[in-house]
Amino acid sequence: MLDVLERSGAPVAHLRLELTETAMLDSVEDCVLKMEQLHAHGVRFSLDDFGTGYASLTYLKRLRSTS
């Protein structure tokens, strides 16, 4: 994804990816790793529908601030 962002020339600071709770729960560790890599390049994140399924506040502790 980073290569696509670079080629597009779009300002990464204006990009915010929205993640759903279920997308995160499929593979929390993999999701966190990818989020950290993208965040290091300026991408920000929003969580959607958090708490509507199986997630709890303990999952939020595993994430660094990416907003």
Distance bins in CASP14 RR format, pairs under 12 A and 6 or more apart:
PFRMAT RR
TARGET T0000
AUTHOR 0000-0000-0000
RMODE 2
METHOD distances of the structure
MODEL  1
1 7 0 0 0 0 0 1 0 0 0 0 0
1 8 0 0 0 0 0 1 0 0 0 0 0
1 10 0 0 0 0 0 1 0 0 0 0 0
1 12 0 0 0 0 0 1 0 0 0 0 0
1 15 0 0 0 0 1 0 0 0 0 0 0
1 17 0 0 0 0 1 0 0 0 0 0 0
1 34 0 0 0 0 1 0 0 0 0 0 0
1 35 0 0 0 0 0 1 0 0 0 0 0
1 37 0 0 0 0 1 0 0 0 0 0 0
1 38 1 0 0 1 0 0 0 0 0 0 0
1 41 0 0 0 0 1 0 0 0 0 0 0
1 43 0 0 0 0 1 0 0 0 0 0 0
2 8 0 0 0 0 0 1 0 0 0 0 0
2 9 0 0 0 0 0 1 0 0 0 0 0
2 12 0 0 0 0 1 0 0 0 0 0 0
2 15 0 0 0 0 0 1 0 0 0 0 0
2 34 0 0 0 0 0 1 0 0 0 0 0
2 37 1 0 0 1 0 0 0 0 0 0 0
2 38 1 0 0 1 0 0 0 0 0 0 0
2 39 0 0 0 0 0 1 0 0 0 0 0
2 40 0 0 0 0 1 0 0 0 0 0 0
2 41 1 0 1 0 0 0 0 0 0 0 0
2 42 0 0 0 0 0 1 0 0 0 0 0
2 43 0 0 0 0 1 0 0 0 0 0 0
3 9 0 0 0 0 0 1 0 0 0 0 0
3 41 0 0 0 0 0 1 0 0 0 0 0
4 10 0 0 0 0 1 0 0 0 0 0 0
4 12 0 0 0 0 0 1 0 0 0 0 0
4 15 0 0 0 0 0 1 0 0 0 0 0
4 38 0 0 0 0 0 1 0 0 0 0 0
4 41 0 0 0 0 0 1 0 0 0 0 0
4 43 0 0 0 0 0 1 0 0 0 0 0
5 11 0 0 0 0 1 0 0 0 0 0 0
5 12 1 0 1 0 0 0 0 0 0 0 0
5 13 0 0 0 0 0 1 0 0 0 0 0
5 14 0 0 0 0 0 1 0 0 0 0 0
5 15 1 0 0 1 0 0 0 0 0 0 0
5 17 0 0 0 0 0 1 0 0 0 0 0
5 37 0 0 0 0 0 1 0 0 0 0 0
5 38 0 0 0 0 1 0 0 0 0 0 0
5 41 1 0 0 1 0 0 0 0 0 0 0
5 42 0 0 0 0 1 0 0 0 0 0 0
5 43 1 0 0 1 0 0 0 0 0 0 0
6 12 0 0 0 0 1 0 0 0 0 0 0
6 41 0 0 0 0 1 0 0 0 0 0 0
8 14 0 0 0 0 0 1 0 0 0 0 0
8 15 0 0 0 0 1 0 0 0 0 0 0
9 15 0 0 0 0 0 1 0 0 0 0 0
10 42 0 0 0 0 0 1 0 0 0 0 0
10 43 0 0 0 0 0 1 0 0 0 0 0
11 41 0 0 0 0 0 1 0 0 0 0 0
11 42 0 0 0 0 1 0 0 0 0 0 0
11 43 0 0 0 0 0 1 0 0 0 0 0
12 38 0 0 0 0 1 0 0 0 0 0 0
12 39 0 0 0 0 0 1 0 0 0 0 0
12 40 0 0 0 0 0 1 0 0 0 0 0
12 41 1 0 1 0 0 0 0 0 0 0 0
12 42 1 0 1 0 0 0 0 0 0 0 0
12 43 1 0 1 0 0 0 0 0 0 0 0
12 44 0 0 0 0 1 0 0 0 0 0 0
13 39 0 0 0 0 0 1 0 0 0 0 0
13 41 0 0 0 0 1 0 0 0 0 0 0
13 42 1 0 0 1 0 0 0 0 0 0 0
13 43 0 0 0 0 1 0 0 0 0 0 0
13 44 0 0 0 0 1 0 0 0 0 0 0
14 42 0 0 0 0 1 0 0 0 0 0 0
14 43 0 0 0 0 1 0 0 0 0 0 0
14 44 0 0 0 0 1 0 0 0 0 0 0
15 38 0 0 0 0 1 0 0 0 0 0 0
15 39 0 0 0 0 0 1 0 0 0 0 0
15 41 0 0 0 0 1 0 0 0 0 0 0
15 42 1 0 0 1 0 0 0 0 0 0 0
15 43 1 0 1 0 0 0 0 0 0 0 0
15 44 1 0 0 1 0 0 0 0 0 0 0
15 45 0 0 0 0 1 0 0 0 0 0 0
15 46 0 0 0 0 0 1 0 0 0 0 0
15 66 0 0 0 0 0 1 0 0 0 0 0
16 35 0 0 0 0 0 1 0 0 0 0 0
16 38 0 0 0 0 0 1 0 0 0 0 0
16 39 0 0 0 0 0 1 0 0 0 0 0
16 42 0 0 0 0 0 1 0 0 0 0 0
16 43 1 0 0 1 0 0 0 0 0 0 0
16 44 1 0 1 0 0 0 0 0 0 0 0
16 45 1 0 0 1 0 0 0 0 0 0 0
16 46 1 0 1 0 0 0 0 0 0 0 0
16 47 0 0 0 0 0 1 0 0 0 0 0
16 48 0 0 0 0 0 1 0 0 0 0 0
16 66 0 0 0 0 1 0 0 0 0 0 0
16 67 0 0 0 0 1 0 0 0 0 0 0
17 23 0 0 0 0 0 1 0 0 0 0 0
17 24 0 0 0 0 0 1 0 0 0 0 0
17 31 0 0 0 0 0 1 0 0 0 0 0
17 34 0 0 0 0 1 0 0 0 0 0 0
17 35 0 0 0 0 1 0 0 0 0 0 0
17 38 1 0 0 1 0 0 0 0 0 0 0
17 39 0 0 0 0 1 0 0 0 0 0 0
17 41 0 0 0 0 0 1 0 0 0 0 0
17 42 0 0 0 0 0 1 0 0 0 0 0
17 43 1 0 0 1 0 0 0 0 0 0 0
17 44 1 0 0 1 0 0 0 0 0 0 0
17 45 1 0 1 0 0 0 0 0 0 0 0
17 46 1 0 0 1 0 0 0 0 0 0 0
17 47 0 0 0 0 0 1 0 0 0 0 0
17 48 0 0 0 0 0 1 0 0 0 0 0
17 66 0 0 0 0 1 0 0 0 0 0 0
17 67 0 0 0 0 0 1 0 0 0 0 0
18 24 0 0 0 0 0 1 0 0 0 0 0
18 43 0 0 0 0 0 1 0 0 0 0 0
18 44 0 0 0 0 0 1 0 0 0 0 0
18 45 1 0 0 1 0 0 0 0 0 0 0
18 46 1 0 1 0 0 0 0 0 0 0 0
18 47 1 0 0 1 0 0 0 0 0 0 0
18 48 1 0 1 0 0 0 0 0 0 0 0
18 49 0 0 0 0 1 0 0 0 0 0 0
18 50 0 0 0 0 0 1 0 0 0 0 0
18 66 0 0 0 0 0 1 0 0 0 0 0
18 67 0 0 0 0 0 1 0 0 0 0 0
19 25 0 0 0 0 0 1 0 0 0 0 0
19 26 0 0 0 0 0 1 0 0 0 0 0
19 28 0 0 0 0 0 1 0 0 0 0 0
19 31 1 0 0 1 0 0 0 0 0 0 0
19 32 0 0 0 0 0 1 0 0 0 0 0
19 34 0 0 0 0 0 1 0 0 0 0 0
19 35 1 0 0 1 0 0 0 0 0 0 0
19 38 0 0 0 0 0 1 0 0 0 0 0
19 43 0 0 0 0 0 1 0 0 0 0 0
19 44 0 0 0 0 0 1 0 0 0 0 0
19 45 1 0 0 1 0 0 0 0 0 0 0
19 46 1 0 0 1 0 0 0 0 0 0 0
19 47 1 0 1 0 0 0 0 0 0 0 0
19 48 1 0 0 1 0 0 0 0 0 0 0
19 49 0 0 0 0 1 0 0 0 0 0 0
19 50 0 0 0 0 1 0 0 0 0 0 0
19 55 0 0 0 0 0 1 0 0 0 0 0
19 59 0 0 0 0 0 1 0 0 0 0 0
19 63 0 0 0 0 1 0 0 0 0 0 0
19 66 0 0 0 0 1 0 0 0 0 0 0
19 67 0 0 0 0 0 1 0 0 0 0 0
20 26 0 0 0 0 0 1 0 0 0 0 0
20 31 0 0 0 0 0 1 0 0 0 0 0
20 45 0 0 0 0 0 1 0 0 0 0 0
20 46 0 0 0 0 0 1 0 0 0 0 0
20 47 1 0 0 1 0 0 0 0 0 0 0
20 48 1 0 1 0 0 0 0 0 0 0 0
20 49 1 0 1 0 0 0 0 0 0 0 0
20 50 0 0 0 0 1 0 0 0 0 0 0
20 51 0 0 0 0 0 1 0 0 0 0 0
20 52 0 0 0 0 1 0 0 0 0 0 0
20 53 0 0 0 0 1 0 0 0 0 0 0
20 55 0 0 0 0 1 0 0 0 0 0 0
21 28 0 0 0 0 0 1 0 0 0 0 0
21 31 0 0 0 0 0 1 0 0 0 0 0
21 46 0 0 0 0 0 1 0 0 0 0 0
21 47 1 0 0 1 0 0 0 0 0 0 0
21 48 1 0 0 1 0 0 0 0 0 0 0
21 49 1 0 1 0 0 0 0 0 0 0 0
21 50 1 0 1 0 0 0 0 0 0 0 0
21 51 1 0 0 1 0 0 0 0 0 0 0
21 52 1 0 0 1 0 0 0 0 0 0 0
21 53 1 0 1 0 0 0 0 0 0 0 0
21 54 1 0 0 1 0 0 0 0 0 0 0
21 55 1 0 1 0 0 0 0 0 0 0 0
21 56 0 0 0 0 0 1 0 0 0 0 0
21 59 0 0 0 0 1 0 0 0 0 0 0
21 60 0 0 0 0 0 1 0 0 0 0 0
22 28 0 0 0 0 0 1 0 0 0 0 0
22 31 0 0 0 0 0 1 0 0 0 0 0
22 47 0 0 0 0 0 1 0 0 0 0 0
22 48 0 0 0 0 1 0 0 0 0 0 0
22 49 1 0 0 1 0 0 0 0 0 0 0
22 50 0 0 0 0 0 1 0 0 0 0 0
22 51 0 0 0 0 0 1 0 0 0 0 0
22 52 0 0 0 0 1 0 0 0 0 0 0
22 53 1 0 0 1 0 0 0 0 0 0 0
22 54 0 0 0 0 1 0 0 0 0 0 0
22 55 0 0 0 0 1 0 0 0 0 0 0
22 59 0 0 0 0 0 1 0 0 0 0 0
23 30 0 0 0 0 0 1 0 0 0 0 0
23 31 1 0 0 1 0 0 0 0 0 0 0
23 32 0 0 0 0 0 1 0 0 0 0 0
23 34 0 0 0 0 0 1 0 0 0 0 0
23 35 0 0 0 0 0 1 0 0 0 0 0
23 45 0 0 0 0 0 1 0 0 0 0 0
23 47 0 0 0 0 1 0 0 0 0 0 0
23 48 0 0 0 0 1 0 0 0 0 0 0
23 49 0 0 0 0 1 0 0 0 0 0 0
23 50 0 0 0 0 0 1 0 0 0 0 0
23 55 0 0 0 0 0 1 0 0 0 0 0
23 59 0 0 0 0 0 1 0 0 0 0 0
24 30 0 0 0 0 1 0 0 0 0 0 0
24 31 1 0 1 0 0 0 0 0 0 0 0
24 32 0 0 0 0 1 0 0 0 0 0 0
24 33 0 0 0 0 0 1 0 0 0 0 0
24 34 0 0 0 0 0 1 0 0 0 0 0
24 35 0 0 0 0 1 0 0 0 0 0 0
24 45 0 0 0 0 0 1 0 0 0 0 0
24 46 0 0 0 0 0 1 0 0 0 0 0
24 47 1 0 0 1 0 0 0 0 0 0 0
24 48 0 0 0 0 0 1 0 0 0 0 0
24 49 0 0 0 0 0 1 0 0 0 0 0
24 50 0 0 0 0 1 0 0 0 0 0 0
24 51 0 0 0 0 0 1 0 0 0 0 0
24 53 0 0 0 0 0 1 0 0 0 0 0
24 54 0 0 0 0 0 1 0 0 0 0 0
24 55 1 0 0 1 0 0 0 0 0 0 0
24 56 0 0 0 0 0 1 0 0 0 0 0
24 59 1 0 0 1 0 0 0 0 0 0 0
24 60 0 0 0 0 1 0 0 0 0 0 0
24 62 0 0 0 0 1 0 0 0 0 0 0
24 63 0 0 0 0 1 0 0 0 0 0 0
24 66 0 0 0 0 0 1 0 0 0 0 0
25 31 0 0 0 0 1 0 0 0 0 0 0
25 32 0 0 0 0 0 1 0 0 0 0 0
25 47 0 0 0 0 0 1 0 0 0 0 0
25 49 0 0 0 0 0 1 0 0 0 0 0
25 50 0 0 0 0 0 1 0 0 0 0 0
25 51 0 0 0 0 0 1 0 0 0 0 0
25 52 0 0 0 0 0 1 0 0 0 0 0
25 53 0 0 0 0 1 0 0 0 0 0 0
25 54 1 0 0 1 0 0 0 0 0 0 0
25 55 1 0 0 1 0 0 0 0 0 0 0
25 56 0 0 0 0 0 1 0 0 0 0 0
25 58 0 0 0 0 0 1 0 0 0 0 0
25 59 1 0 0 1 0 0 0 0 0 0 0
25 62 0 0 0 0 0 1 0 0 0 0 0
26 34 0 0 0 0 0 1 0 0 0 0 0
26 54 0 0 0 0 0 1 0 0 0 0 0
26 55 0 0 0 0 0 1 0 0 0 0 0
27 33 0 0 0 0 1 0 0 0 0 0 0
27 34 0 0 0 0 1 0 0 0 0 0 0
27 35 0 0 0 0 0 1 0 0 0 0 0
28 34 0 0 0 0 0 1 0 0 0 0 0
28 35 0 0 0 0 0 1 0 0 0 0 0
28 54 0 0 0 0 0 1 0 0 0 0 0
28 55 0 0 0 0 1 0 0 0 0 0 0
28 56 0 0 0 0 0 1 0 0 0 0 0
28 58 0 0 0 0 0 1 0 0 0 0 0
28 59 1 0 0 1 0 0 0 0 0 0 0
28 60 0 0 0 0 0 1 0 0 0 0 0
28 61 0 0 0 0 0 1 0 0 0 0 0
28 62 1 0 0 1 0 0 0 0 0 0 0
28 63 0 0 0 0 1 0 0 0 0 0 0
29 35 0 0 0 0 0 1 0 0 0 0 0
29 36 0 0 0 0 0 1 0 0 0 0 0
29 59 0 0 0 0 0 1 0 0 0 0 0
29 62 0 0 0 0 1 0 0 0 0 0 0
29 63 0 0 0 0 0 1 0 0 0 0 0
30 36 0 0 0 0 0 1 0 0 0 0 0
30 37 0 0 0 0 0 1 0 0 0 0 0
30 62 0 0 0 0 0 1 0 0 0 0 0
31 37 0 0 0 0 0 1 0 0 0 0 0
31 38 0 0 0 0 0 1 0 0 0 0 0
31 45 0 0 0 0 0 1 0 0 0 0 0
31 47 0 0 0 0 0 1 0 0 0 0 0
31 55 0 0 0 0 0 1 0 0 0 0 0
31 59 0 0 0 0 1 0 0 0 0 0 0
31 62 0 0 0 0 1 0 0 0 0 0 0
31 63 0 0 0 0 1 0 0 0 0 0 0
31 66 0 0 0 0 0 1 0 0 0 0 0
32 38 0 0 0 0 0 1 0 0 0 0 0
32 39 0 0 0 0 0 1 0 0 0 0 0
32 45 0 0 0 0 0 1 0 0 0 0 0
32 59 0 0 0 0 1 0 0 0 0 0 0
32 60 0 0 0 0 0 1 0 0 0 0 0
32 61 0 0 0 0 0 1 0 0 0 0 0
32 62 1 0 1 0 0 0 0 0 0 0 0
32 63 1 0 0 1 0 0 0 0 0 0 0
32 64 0 0 0 0 1 0 0 0 0 0 0
32 66 0 0 0 0 1 0 0 0 0 0 0
33 39 0 0 0 0 0 1 0 0 0 0 0
33 40 0 0 0 0 0 1 0 0 0 0 0
33 62 0 0 0 0 0 1 0 0 0 0 0
33 63 0 0 0 0 0 1 0 0 0 0 0
33 64 0 0 0 0 0 1 0 0 0 0 0
34 40 0 0 0 0 0 1 0 0 0 0 0
34 41 0 0 0 0 0 1 0 0 0 0 0
34 43 0 0 0 0 1 0 0 0 0 0 0
34 45 0 0 0 0 0 1 0 0 0 0 0
34 63 0 0 0 0 0 1 0 0 0 0 0
34 66 0 0 0 0 0 1 0 0 0 0 0
35 41 0 0 0 0 0 1 0 0 0 0 0
35 42 0 0 0 0 0 1 0 0 0 0 0
35 43 0 0 0 0 1 0 0 0 0 0 0
35 44 0 0 0 0 1 0 0 0 0 0 0
35 45 1 0 0 1 0 0 0 0 0 0 0
35 46 0 0 0 0 0 1 0 0 0 0 0
35 47 0 0 0 0 0 1 0 0 0 0 0
35 62 0 0 0 0 0 1 0 0 0 0 0
35 63 1 0 0 1 0 0 0 0 0 0 0
35 64 0 0 0 0 1 0 0 0 0 0 0
35 65 0 0 0 0 0 1 0 0 0 0 0
35 66 1 0 1 0 0 0 0 0 0 0 0
35 67 0 0 0 0 0 1 0 0 0 0 0
36 42 0 0 0 0 0 1 0 0 0 0 0
36 43 0 0 0 0 0 1 0 0 0 0 0
36 45 0 0 0 0 0 1 0 0 0 0 0
36 62 0 0 0 0 0 1 0 0 0 0 0
36 63 0 0 0 0 1 0 0 0 0 0 0
36 64 1 0 0 1 0 0 0 0 0 0 0
36 65 0 0 0 0 0 1 0 0 0 0 0
36 66 1 0 0 1 0 0 0 0 0 0 0
37 43 0 0 0 0 1 0 0 0 0 0 0
37 45 0 0 0 0 0 1 0 0 0 0 0
37 64 0 0 0 0 0 1 0 0 0 0 0
37 66 0 0 0 0 0 1 0 0 0 0 0
38 44 0 0 0 0 1 0 0 0 0 0 0
38 45 1 0 0 1 0 0 0 0 0 0 0
38 64 0 0 0 0 0 1 0 0 0 0 0
38 66 0 0 0 0 1 0 0 0 0 0 0
39 45 1 0 0 1 0 0 0 0 0 0 0
39 63 0 0 0 0 1 0 0 0 0 0 0
39 64 1 0 0 1 0 0 0 0 0 0 0
39 65 0 0 0 0 1 0 0 0 0 0 0
39 66 1 0 1 0 0 0 0 0 0 0 0
39 67 0 0 0 0 1 0 0 0 0 0 0
40 64 0 0 0 0 0 1 0 0 0 0 0
40 66 0 0 0 0 1 0 0 0 0 0 0
41 66 0 0 0 0 0 1 0 0 0 0 0
42 66 0 0 0 0 1 0 0 0 0 0 0
42 67 0 0 0 0 0 1 0 0 0 0 0
43 66 1 0 0 1 0 0 0 0 0 0 0
43 67 0 0 0 0 0 1 0 0 0 0 0
44 64 0 0 0 0 0 1 0 0 0 0 0
44 65 0 0 0 0 1 0 0 0 0 0 0
44 66 1 0 1 0 0 0 0 0 0 0 0
44 67 1 0 1 0 0 0 0 0 0 0 0
45 60 0 0 0 0 0 1 0 0 0 0 0
45 63 0 0 0 0 1 0 0 0 0 0 0
45 64 0 0 0 0 0 1 0 0 0 0 0
45 65 0 0 0 0 1 0 0 0 0 0 0
45 66 1 0 1 0 0 0 0 0 0 0 0
45 67 1 0 0 1 0 0 0 0 0 0 0
46 63 0 0 0 0 0 1 0 0 0 0 0
46 66 0 0 0 0 1 0 0 0 0 0 0
46 67 1 0 0 1 0 0 0 0 0 0 0
47 55 0 0 0 0 1 0 0 0 0 0 0
47 57 0 0 0 0 0 1 0 0 0 0 0
47 59 0 0 0 0 1 0 0 0 0 0 0
47 60 0 0 0 0 1 0 0 0 0 0 0
47 63 0 0 0 0 1 0 0 0 0 0 0
47 65 0 0 0 0 0 1 0 0 0 0 0
47 66 0 0 0 0 1 0 0 0 0 0 0
47 67 0 0 0 0 1 0 0 0 0 0 0
48 55 0 0 0 0 0 1 0 0 0 0 0
49 55 0 0 0 0 1 0 0 0 0 0 0
50 56 0 0 0 0 1 0 0 0 0 0 0
50 57 0 0 0 0 1 0 0 0 0 0 0
50 59 0 0 0 0 1 0 0 0 0 0 0
50 60 1 0 0 1 0 0 0 0 0 0 0
50 63 0 0 0 0 0 1 0 0 0 0 0
51 57 0 0 0 0 1 0 0 0 0 0 0
51 58 0 0 0 0 0 1 0 0 0 0 0
51 59 0 0 0 0 1 0 0 0 0 0 0
51 60 0 0 0 0 1 0 0 0 0 0 0
53 59 0 0 0 0 0 1 0 0 0 0 0
55 61 0 0 0 0 0 1 0 0 0 0 0
55 62 0 0 0 0 0 1 0 0 0 0 0
55 63 0 0 0 0 0 1 0 0 0 0 0
56 62 0 0 0 0 0 1 0 0 0 0 0
57 63 0 0 0 0 0 1 0 0 0 0 0
60 66 0 0 0 0 0 1 0 0 0 0 0
60 67 0 0 0 0 0 1 0 0 0 0 0
END
